[in-house]
Amino acid sequence: MTDLEDRLERFETLTAECELITKLATDSTKREFYLKLAEQYRQLALDMRQAIATKTAATKTAA
């Protein structure tokens, strides 16, 4: 597994953890905080998927 794939997996894990905390939080402020944090991790995961796809495409083109 590459470094980019490791980071993608970590961002996906953090997204899932934040979503779980959002569901379990009884305090609306904390719920909102973890909801926003999950959205940020989700975006980072999406960016990482795009970076992996770009790197893969570049590697195939170069070969």
N, CA and C atoms as an extended XYZ file, in Angstrom:
189
Properties=species:S:1:pos:R:3:atomname:S:1:resname:S:1:resid:I:1 pbc="F F F"
N         0.843       -1.178        0.000 N   MET     1
C         0.000        0.000        0.000 CA  MET     1
C         0.887        1.239        0.000 C   MET     1
N         0.541        2.193       -0.822 N   THR     2
C         1.353        3.402       -0.923 CA  THR     2
C         1.003        4.380        0.196 C   THR     2
N         1.830        5.388        0.333 N   ASP     3
C         1.600        6.432        1.329 CA  ASP     3
C         0.258        7.125        1.068 C   ASP     3
N        -0.059        7.372       -0.190 N   LEU     4
C        -1.327        8.018       -0.517 CA  LEU     4
C        -2.505        7.134       -0.124 C   LEU     4
N        -2.388        5.844       -0.362 N   GLU     5
C        -3.460        4.924        0.014 CA  GLU     5
C        -3.597        4.825        1.533 C   GLU     5
N        -2.477        4.885        2.234 N   ASP     6
C        -2.515        4.900        3.704 CA  ASP     6
C        -3.261        6.132        4.199 C   ASP     6
N        -2.956        7.272        3.615 N   ARG     7
C        -3.633        8.505        4.017 CA  ARG     7
C        -5.118        8.455        3.690 C   ARG     7
N        -5.461        7.918        2.528 N   LEU     8
C        -6.865        7.782        2.151 CA  LEU     8
C        -7.601        6.931        3.180 C   LEU     8
N        -7.013        5.807        3.537 N   GLU     9
C        -7.635        4.930        4.525 CA  GLU     9
C        -7.814        5.649        5.859 C   GLU     9
N        -6.818        6.416        6.258 N   ARG    10
C        -6.896        7.158        7.532 CA  ARG    10
C        -8.013        8.205        7.480 C   ARG    10
N        -8.116        8.947        6.386 N   PHE    11
C        -9.172        9.951        6.269 CA  PHE    11
C       -10.552        9.304        6.272 C   PHE    11
N       -10.687        8.162        5.628 N   GLU    12
C       -11.970        7.458        5.619 CA  GLU    12
C       -12.326        6.960        7.015 C   GLU    12
N       -11.330        6.487        7.752 N   THR    13
C       -11.558        6.040        9.129 CA  THR    13
C       -11.975        7.208       10.010 C   THR    13
N       -11.273        8.327        9.882 N   LEU    14
C       -11.609        9.506       10.676 CA  LEU    14
C       -13.010       10.022       10.343 C   LEU    14
N       -13.379        9.963        9.070 N   THR    15
C       -14.727       10.370        8.667 CA  THR    15
C       -15.762        9.511        9.374 C   THR    15
N       -15.568        8.206        9.342 N   ALA    16
C       -16.512        7.279        9.969 CA  ALA    16
C       -16.584        7.505       11.481 C   ALA    16
N       -15.455        7.738       12.112 N   GLU    17
C       -15.441        7.975       13.554 CA  GLU    17
C       -16.189        9.262       13.907 C   GLU    17
N       -15.966       10.304       13.143 N   CYS    18
C       -16.652       11.565       13.396 CA  CYS    18
C       -18.158       11.435       13.163 C   CYS    18
N       -18.540       10.682       12.150 N   GLU    19
C       -19.965       10.459       11.889 CA  GLU    19
C       -20.609        9.695       13.040 C   GLU    19
N       -19.902        8.732       13.595 N   LEU    20
C       -20.415        7.983       14.741 CA  LEU    20
C       -20.575        8.900       15.951 C   LEU    20
N       -19.567        9.698       16.222 N   ILE    21
C       -19.635       10.626       17.348 CA  ILE    21
C       -20.797       11.601       17.147 C   ILE    21
N       -21.003       12.049       15.911 N   THR    22
C       -22.116       12.948       15.605 CA  THR    22
C       -23.443       12.300       15.995 C   THR    22
N       -23.598       11.031       15.667 N   LYS    23
C       -24.850       10.320       15.975 CA  LYS    23
C       -25.040       10.119       17.474 C   LYS    23
N       -23.936        9.958       18.205 N   LEU    24
C       -24.014        9.663       19.632 CA  LEU    24
C       -24.025       10.905       20.515 C   LEU    24
N       -23.601       12.035       19.985 N   ALA    25
C       -23.482       13.250       20.793 CA  ALA    25
C       -24.852       13.751       21.234 C   ALA    25
N       -24.941       14.096       22.501 N   THR    26
C       -26.187       14.653       23.020 CA  THR    26
C       -26.146       16.176       23.033 C   THR    26
N       -24.956       16.729       23.016 N   ASP    27
C       -24.771       18.183       23.001 CA  ASP    27
C       -24.797       18.661       21.547 C   ASP    27
N       -25.691       19.578       21.237 N   SER    28
C       -25.835       20.040       19.849 CA  SER    28
C       -24.581       20.735       19.331 C   SER    28
N       -23.842       21.391       20.196 N   THR    29
C       -22.606       22.060       19.777 CA  THR    29
C       -21.567       21.025       19.353 C   THR    29
N       -21.423       19.988       20.141 N   LYS    30
C       -20.476       18.922       19.796 CA  LYS    30
C       -20.926       18.183       18.546 C   LYS    30
N       -22.221       17.951       18.435 N   ARG    31
C       -22.753       17.264       17.259 CA  ARG    31
C       -22.432       18.054       15.992 C   ARG    31
N       -22.647       19.354       16.049 N   GLU    32
C       -22.353       20.214       14.899 CA  GLU    32
C       -20.861       20.242       14.585 C   GLU    32
N       -20.020       20.292       15.622 N   PHE    33
C       -18.573       20.292       15.442 CA  PHE    33
C       -18.106       19.027       14.723 C   PHE    33
N       -18.568       17.857       15.196 N   TYR    34
C       -18.133       16.603       14.591 CA  TYR    34
C       -18.736       16.383       13.211 C   TYR    34
N       -19.892       16.942       12.976 N   LEU    35
C       -20.479       16.881       11.640 CA  LEU    35
C       -19.601       17.648       10.643 C   LEU    35
N       -19.182       18.847       11.033 N   LYS    36
C       -18.303       19.648       10.161 CA  LYS    36
C       -16.944       18.976        9.985 C   LYS    36
N       -16.431       18.398       11.066 N   LEU    37
C       -15.148       17.705       10.992 CA  LEU    37
C       -15.239       16.504       10.047 C   LEU    37
N       -16.330       15.768       10.114 N   ALA    38
C       -16.536       14.628        9.210 CA  ALA    38
C       -16.574       15.104        7.760 C   ALA    38
N       -17.223       16.229        7.514 N   GLU    39
C       -17.275       16.768        6.152 CA  GLU    39
C       -15.886       17.137        5.652 C   GLU    39
N       -15.063       17.691        6.538 N   GLN    40
C       -13.695       18.049        6.132 CA  GLN    40
C       -12.868       16.795        5.822 C   GLN    40
N       -12.994       15.777        6.660 N   TYR    41
C       -12.270       14.528        6.392 CA  TYR    41
C       -12.779       13.861        5.120 C   TYR    41
N       -14.080       13.948        4.866 N   ARG    42
C       -14.650       13.377        3.644 CA  ARG    42
C       -14.052       14.069        2.414 C   ARG    42
N       -13.904       15.393        2.492 N   GLN    43
C       -13.314       16.141        1.380 CA  GLN    43
C       -11.844       15.771        1.199 C   GLN    43
N       -11.125       15.606        2.293 N   LEU    44
C        -9.722       15.190        2.202 CA  LEU    44
C        -9.612       13.806        1.562 C   LEU    44
N       -10.518       12.909        1.911 N   ALA    45
C       -10.516       11.576        1.306 CA  ALA    45
C       -10.791       11.669       -0.192 C   ALA    45
N       -11.728       12.518       -0.572 N   LEU    46
C       -12.026       12.712       -1.994 CA  LEU    46
C       -10.805       13.267       -2.727 C   LEU    46
N       -10.158       14.252       -2.136 N   ASP    47
C        -8.946       14.819       -2.736 CA  ASP    47
C        -7.860       13.759       -2.874 C   ASP    47
N        -7.734       12.900       -1.864 N   MET    48
C        -6.715       11.855       -1.900 CA  MET    48
C        -7.039       10.839       -3.003 C   MET    48
N        -8.320       10.484       -3.174 N   ARG    49
C        -8.706        9.573       -4.256 CA  ARG    49
C        -8.336       10.174       -5.608 C   ARG    49
N        -8.559       11.474       -5.770 N   GLN    50
C        -8.222       12.138       -7.027 CA  GLN    50
C        -6.716       12.144       -7.243 C   GLN    50
N        -5.954       12.366       -6.187 N   ALA    51
C        -4.495       12.346       -6.301 CA  ALA    51
C        -3.995       10.959       -6.696 C   ALA    51
N        -4.586        9.940       -6.114 N   ILE    52
C        -4.209        8.563       -6.458 CA  ILE    52
C        -4.544        8.271       -7.916 C   ILE    52
N        -5.723        8.692       -8.348 N   ALA    53
C        -6.131        8.460       -9.738 CA  ALA    53
C        -5.207        9.196      -10.701 C   ALA    53
N        -4.843       10.415      -10.367 N   THR    54
C        -3.939       11.196      -11.218 CA  THR    54
C        -2.566       10.532      -11.293 C   THR    54
N        -2.067       10.084      -10.146 N   LYS    55
C        -0.762        9.428      -10.114 CA  LYS    55
C        -0.797        8.118      -10.908 C   LYS    55
N        -1.864        7.382      -10.760 N   THR    56
C        -2.017        6.113      -11.503 CA  THR    56
C        -2.060        6.359      -12.991 C   THR    56
N        -2.825        7.368      -13.411 N   ALA    57
C        -2.925        7.695      -14.829 CA  ALA    57
C        -1.578        8.155      -15.390 C   ALA    57
N        -0.855        8.941      -14.614 N   ALA    58
C         0.446        9.426      -15.055 CA  ALA    58
C         1.441        8.273      -15.183 C   ALA    58
N         1.370        7.327      -14.266 N   THR    59
C         2.261        6.176      -14.300 CA  THR    59
C         1.978        5.309      -15.524 C   THR    59
N         0.692        5.117      -15.836 N   LYS    60
C         0.316        4.300      -17.000 CA  LYS    60
C         0.706        4.989      -18.300 C   LYS    60
N         0.583        6.307      -18.336 N   THR    61
C         0.943        7.064      -19.547 CA  THR    61
C         2.449        7.020      -19.781 C   THR    61
N         3.214        7.102      -18.705 N   ALA    62
C         4.680        7.105      -18.804 CA  ALA    62
C         5.221        5.736      -19.204 C   ALA    62
N         4.481        4.698      -18.900 N   ALA    63
C         4.985        3.338      -19.164 CA  ALA    63
C         4.788        2.917      -20.587 C   ALA    63
